[in-house]
Amino acid sequence: MKKSFLTRDEVRDVDRRAIEEYGLPGVVLMENAGRRCSELIDAGPVVICCGRGNNGGDGFVIARHLENRGFAVEIVAVASVEQLRGDARINADVASKAGIPITVASQPAEWAALAPRLDRARWIVDALLGTGFSGELREPYIAAIQTINNSSGAMTKVLAVDVPSGLDVETGTAAAHCIKADVTATFVAMKRGFFEGSAKPFLGRVEVVDIGVPRNLLTSLGLGKE
């Protein structure tokens, strides 16, 4: 029986099994995810908003690929490169060494001050929070989401990486503050919560992005079967 979505636990299991059973490094999955997301962006300037975790790491990859294509790109991160860990730190280091501008905004007032820069962007990338989010937000994520949602550029669009920040992928419930995306680039498969009516105002157009997970791993979960 063919499945059309993954639950939160299945998302975690896909990543774990790809790494542990197939030997596919997490940094390779992140590279594939970021590169494929970057292909959905067709104009600059681009402001990429990065959180502390792997979703933020995807954002650093996106920045590098867009910069390679000649787009004007800058990164706004909730934490400094030195505060990051794991695969996110690897890609943040690369972006920094590549000379991509990185602004650290760890306080609400710093996000508010960035509003004019976001207004000038053709695309804003939401790489703040991923599929692990549930419950309510804390600062500076509240201020970051408010600033992104309030961007007033006439041509500005928002791309959410995997899930709009503030949306629970399991229930489709949005936090009090949630990114309103024009496009959501979700990895591997749709998520359970995306089919709930409560999620629709935040998702925009959903694009399912292949990040290189082996096909037989996905079919073992019922994905891709007829």
Buried (B, 14 or more C-beta within 10 A) or exposed (E): EEBEBBBBEBBEBBBEBBBEEEEBEBBBBBBBBBBBBBBBBEEBBBBBBBBBBBBBBBBBBBBBBBBEEEBBBBBBBBBEBEBBEEBBBBBBBBBBEEEBBBBBBBEBEBBEEBBEBBBEBBBBBBBBBBBEBEEEBEEBBBBBBBBBBEBEBEEBBBBBBBBBBBBBBBBBBBBEBBBBBBBBBBBBBBBBBBEBEBBEEBBBEBBEBEBBBBEEBBEEBBBEEE
